[in-house]
Amino acid sequence: MTIRHVVSWKLASEDADERAAQAAEVARRLNALDGVVPQLLSISAGANVVLPESNWDVVLVADFDSVEALDEYQVHPAHVEASGYIRSVVSARVAVDFEI
């Protein structure tokens, strides 16, 4: 069973330029986990480029072999480091995990 992990974030900054820079940095840090976190089958993160006044700012789509692999990813030191930055700039998070 493959698990797809989808997460979207709204960033806290009111300044559009700062929010765009932070969104790009969140995506960069997440995409840098490819090849570093062995549990990842695939990962893609990106900053929103359309309707910034209503869309969420950043999204992550990552695939794992199992729920256990997702759990191991969550505590991997490289993911923990990226998450620390993300938490420092985020106002809201939403996630869905489903089988594909």
C-alpha positions as CSV (number, residue, x, y, z in Angstrom):
1,M,0.0,0.0,0.0
2,T,1.4,3.4,-1.0
3,I,0.5,6.4,1.1
4,R,0.3,9.8,-0.4
5,H,1.0,12.6,2.1
6,V,-0.4,16.0,1.0
7,V,0.2,19.1,3.1
8,S,-0.7,22.8,2.5
9,W,0.4,25.8,4.5
10,K,-0.8,29.4,4.9
11,L,2.1,31.6,5.8
12,A,1.8,34.2,8.6
13,S,3.5,37.2,7.0
14,E,1.2,40.0,5.8
15,D,3.9,41.3,3.4
16,A,3.4,39.7,-0.1
17,D,7.1,39.8,-1.0
18,E,8.2,38.3,2.3
19,R,5.5,35.6,2.1
20,A,6.7,34.7,-1.5
21,A,10.3,34.4,-0.3
22,Q,9.3,32.3,2.7
23,A,7.1,30.0,0.4
24,A,10.0,29.5,-1.9
25,E,12.3,28.7,1.0
26,V,9.8,26.2,2.5
27,A,9.6,24.4,-0.9
28,R,13.3,24.5,-1.3
29,R,13.9,22.9,2.1
30,L,11.3,20.2,1.5
31,N,12.5,19.3,-2.0
32,A,16.0,19.0,-0.6
33,L,14.8,16.0,1.4
34,D,14.8,14.0,-1.8
35,G,17.7,11.5,-1.6
36,V,18.3,12.3,2.0
37,V,15.3,10.7,3.7
38,P,15.3,7.1,2.6
39,Q,11.6,6.5,3.3
40,L,10.6,9.0,0.6
41,L,9.5,7.3,-2.7
42,S,8.9,10.7,-4.2
43,I,8.5,14.3,-3.1
44,S,7.4,17.5,-4.7
45,A,6.8,20.8,-3.0
46,G,6.0,24.2,-4.5
47,A,5.0,27.7,-3.8
48,N,1.6,28.9,-5.1
49,V,1.7,31.0,-8.2
50,V,-2.0,31.8,-8.8
51,L,-4.5,33.8,-6.8
52,P,-2.2,34.5,-3.8
53,E,-5.0,36.4,-2.0
54,S,-7.2,33.2,-1.7
55,N,-5.0,30.1,-2.3
56,W,-2.7,28.5,0.2
57,D,0.9,29.5,0.0
58,V,2.8,26.2,-0.3
59,V,2.0,22.5,-0.9
60,L,3.8,19.2,-0.4
61,V,3.0,15.9,-2.1
62,A,5.1,12.9,-0.9
63,D,4.7,9.2,-1.3
64,F,5.7,6.4,1.1
65,D,5.6,2.6,1.1
66,S,3.5,2.5,4.3
67,V,2.1,4.5,7.2
68,E,5.2,3.3,9.1
69,A,7.5,4.8,6.5
70,L,5.6,8.1,6.8
71,D,6.0,7.9,10.6
72,E,9.8,7.4,10.2
73,Y,10.0,10.3,7.8
74,Q,8.3,12.6,10.4
75,V,11.1,12.0,12.9
76,H,14.0,11.9,10.4
77,P,16.5,14.6,11.5
78,A,16.5,16.3,8.1
79,H,12.7,16.5,8.1
80,V,12.7,17.7,11.7
81,E,15.1,20.5,10.7
82,A,12.9,21.6,7.7
83,S,9.8,21.4,9.9
84,G,11.4,23.8,12.4
85,Y,11.7,26.5,9.8
86,I,8.3,25.8,8.4
87,R,6.6,26.1,11.8
88,S,8.4,29.5,12.3
89,V,6.7,31.1,9.3
90,V,3.3,29.3,9.1
91,S,-0.1,30.4,10.4
92,A,-2.1,27.3,9.4
93,R,-1.5,23.8,8.1
94,V,-3.9,21.2,6.6
95,A,-2.9,17.6,5.6
96,V,-4.5,14.5,4.0
97,D,-2.9,11.1,3.8
98,F,-4.5,8.6,1.5
99,E,-3.8,5.3,-0.3
100,I,-2.9,5.3,-3.9
